[in-house]
Amino acid sequence: MPKEKITLTLDAGRLAELRSQVGSRSVSAAVDAALVAYLEHMRHGVAVDEWLAELERDHGPVPVETLEWAARLVEDWAQSRSEGRRKLVG
């Protein structure tokens, strides 16, 4: 795949952390891999949005109670992941 050289302005702290993580490997390769993951995440988000819009067209709007339940579920999941990560690190 052809490459194109560009100039980026990045947060100095995050760049230092990235450099410490990749060591002698390429910062460009790490940034490119992160961009691939980000673009896939965005494509997935668009697909989910389209699917939800189709469901709402077919079945009507999602009840507020269901949205609140889903938000709590996601918050609980994120909290448990965060706590699990701290246990592994600490």
Stockholm file with secondary structure:
# STOCKHOLM 1.0

chainA/1-90         MPKEKITLTLDAGRLAELRSQVGSRSVSAAVDAALVAYLEHMRHGVAVDEWLAELERDHGPVPVETLEWAARLVEDWAQSRSEGRRKLVG
#=GR chainA/1-90 SS CCCCCCCCCCCHHHHHHHHHHHTTSCHHHHHHHHHHHHHHHHHHHHHHHHHHHHHHHHHCCCCHHHHHHHHHHHHHHHHHHHHHHHHHHC
#=GC SS_cons        CCCCCCCCCCCHHHHHHHHHHHTTSCHHHHHHHHHHHHHHHHHHHHHHHHHHHHHHHHHCCCCHHHHHHHHHHHHHHHHHHHHHHHHHHC
//
